[in-house]
């Protein structure tokens, strides 16, 4: 009987899997089924990417709108004070000048609060990254020194919002 049991089993090394090997082995997928699965994965990845892009656009738009609203809120008191100055313009011309000067100072403070301070560069060396020279003059100042600001510049340490238009001392 022992001989019968060994005759039904495949001989070792014959290449035919026995019952235990067939259970453990994975059946290779057909190329067409693999292609369908890869196509499905690709479509899902592309859909995920499109959804991510749309979500990013929504969030960026929401952030821009929020930032715009924050800036407008900063400027509303300036507009209120301009309107107040205009209402009182007829009663006292001197009061109008004082009111406009106060609103000007308030507007400069708003820009500073938003991170773009006004450049106070008179007496400093000319810097082409911060200044735009509109004129040169003979002055009692070291050469290439800013002697007057025609139009002030605004910016931060990292970014120039607007360069200052300046008058620069000529070299002697």
C-alpha positions as CSV (number, residue, x, y, z in Angstrom):
1,X,0.0,0.0,0.0
2,X,2.8,2.3,0.6
3,X,3.8,1.9,-3.0
4,X,0.4,3.2,-4.2
5,X,0.7,6.4,-2.1
6,X,4.0,7.3,-3.6
7,X,2.9,6.5,-7.1
8,X,0.1,9.2,-7.0
9,X,2.4,11.9,-5.8
10,X,4.4,13.7,-8.4
11,X,8.1,12.8,-8.3
12,X,10.4,15.4,-6.8
13,X,11.8,17.8,-9.4
14,X,9.3,16.9,-12.0
15,X,8.0,20.5,-12.2
16,X,4.4,19.6,-11.4
17,X,3.2,21.3,-8.2
18,X,1.8,19.2,-5.5
19,X,-1.4,20.2,-3.7
20,X,0.4,22.2,-1.0
21,X,2.3,24.3,-3.5
22,X,-0.8,25.1,-5.5
23,X,-2.5,26.6,-2.5
24,X,0.5,28.8,-1.6
25,X,1.2,30.0,-5.2
26,X,-0.6,33.0,-6.6
27,X,-2.0,32.7,-10.0
28,X,-0.5,35.3,-12.3
29,X,-3.0,37.8,-13.6
30,X,-3.7,38.0,-17.3
31,X,-2.2,41.0,-19.1
32,X,-5.6,42.3,-20.0
33,X,-6.8,42.2,-16.4
34,X,-3.6,43.9,-15.3
35,X,-4.1,46.6,-17.9
36,X,-7.7,47.2,-16.7
37,X,-6.5,47.5,-13.1
38,X,-3.7,49.9,-14.0
39,X,-6.1,52.0,-16.1
40,X,-8.5,52.1,-13.1
41,X,-5.7,53.2,-10.8
42,X,-4.6,55.9,-13.3
43,X,-8.2,57.2,-13.6
44,X,-8.6,57.4,-9.8
45,X,-5.2,59.2,-9.4
46,X,-6.1,61.7,-12.1
47,X,-9.5,62.3,-10.4
48,X,-7.8,62.8,-7.1
49,X,-5.4,65.2,-8.6
50,X,-8.2,67.2,-10.2
51,X,-10.1,67.3,-6.9
52,X,-6.9,68.5,-5.2
53,X,-6.4,71.2,-7.8
54,X,-10.0,72.4,-7.4
55,X,-9.8,72.4,-3.6
56,X,-6.5,74.4,-3.8
57,X,-8.1,77.0,-6.1
58,X,-11.1,77.3,-3.7
59,X,-8.8,77.7,-0.7
60,X,-6.5,80.2,-2.5
61,X,-9.6,82.3,-3.6
62,X,-10.9,82.2,-0.1
63,X,-7.5,83.3,1.3
64,X,-7.3,86.1,-1.3
65,X,-10.8,87.3,-0.4
66,X,-10.0,87.2,3.3
67,X,-6.8,89.2,2.8
68,X,-8.6,91.8,0.6
69,X,-11.2,92.2,3.3
70,X,-8.5,92.6,5.9
71,X,-6.9,95.4,3.9
72,X,-10.2,97.2,3.3
73,X,-11.0,97.1,7.0
74,X,-7.6,98.8,7.6
75,X,-8.5,101.5,5.2
76,X,-12.1,102.2,6.3
77,X,-11.1,104.6,9.1
78,X,-9.0,106.6,6.7
79,X,-12.0,107.0,4.4
80,X,-14.2,107.9,7.3
81,X,-11.7,110.6,8.4
82,X,-11.5,112.0,4.8
83,X,-15.3,112.3,4.7
84,X,-15.3,114.0,8.1
85,X,-12.6,116.5,6.8
86,X,-14.6,117.2,3.7
87,X,-17.8,117.9,5.7
88,X,-16.0,120.4,7.8
89,X,-14.1,122.0,4.9
90,X,-16.5,124.9,4.5
91,X,-16.4,126.0,8.1
92,X,-12.7,126.4,8.6
93,X,-10.0,126.2,5.8
94,X,-7.3,125.8,8.4
95,X,-9.2,122.9,9.9
96,X,-9.3,121.2,6.4
97,X,-5.5,121.3,6.1
98,X,-5.1,119.9,9.6
99,X,-7.7,117.2,8.9
100,X,-6.0,116.2,5.6
101,X,-2.6,116.1,7.4
102,X,-4.1,113.9,10.1
103,X,-5.6,111.6,7.5
104,X,-2.3,111.5,5.6
105,X,-0.5,110.4,8.8
106,X,-3.2,107.8,9.4
107,X,-2.8,106.4,5.8
108,X,1.0,106.1,6.2
109,X,0.4,104.3,9.5
110,X,-2.0,101.9,7.8
111,X,0.6,101.1,5.2
112,X,3.2,100.6,8.0
113,X,0.8,98.3,9.8
114,X,0.3,96.2,6.6
115,X,4.1,95.8,6.5
116,X,5.0,98.4,3.9
117,X,6.6,101.3,5.8
118,X,7.5,104.6,4.2
119,X,11.2,105.0,3.3
120,X,12.9,107.9,5.1
121,X,16.0,107.9,3.0
122,X,17.2,111.5,3.0
123,X,20.8,111.5,4.1
124,X,21.4,107.9,3.2
125,X,23.5,106.5,0.4
126,X,21.8,106.0,-2.9
127,X,20.6,102.4,-3.3
128,X,19.4,101.4,-6.8
129,X,17.3,98.6,-5.3
130,X,15.3,101.1,-3.1
131,X,15.7,104.4,-5.1
132,X,15.0,105.8,-8.5
133,X,17.2,108.8,-9.1
134,X,15.3,111.6,-10.9
135,X,17.9,114.2,-10.6
136,X,21.4,115.0,-9.3
137,X,22.5,118.3,-7.8
138,X,25.6,119.9,-6.3
139,X,25.0,119.7,-2.6
140,X,26.9,119.9,0.7
141,X,26.5,116.1,1.1
142,X,28.8,113.2,0.4
143,X,28.6,112.0,-3.3
144,X,25.8,109.6,-4.1
145,X,23.8,110.6,-1.1
146,X,20.0,111.1,-1.2
147,X,19.4,114.8,-0.6
148,X,15.6,114.9,-1.2
149,X,12.7,112.6,-1.9
150,X,10.4,113.7,-4.7
151,X,8.1,110.8,-4.1
152,X,8.6,108.5,-1.1
153,X,9.1,104.8,-1.5
154,X,7.3,102.0,0.5
155,X,8.3,98.5,1.2
156,X,9.6,96.0,3.7
157,X,12.9,94.4,4.3
158,X,12.1,91.6,1.8
159,X,10.0,93.5,-0.8
160,X,9.9,96.9,-2.4
161,X,6.4,98.0,-3.0
162,X,7.4,101.2,-4.8
163,X,10.9,102.7,-5.0
164,X,11.5,106.2,-3.8
165,X,12.1,108.9,-6.5
166,X,15.0,110.8,-5.1
167,X,17.5,113.6,-5.8
168,X,21.1,112.5,-5.4
169,X,24.2,114.6,-4.6
170,X,26.7,114.7,-7.5
171,X,30.2,113.5,-7.1
172,X,32.6,116.5,-6.9
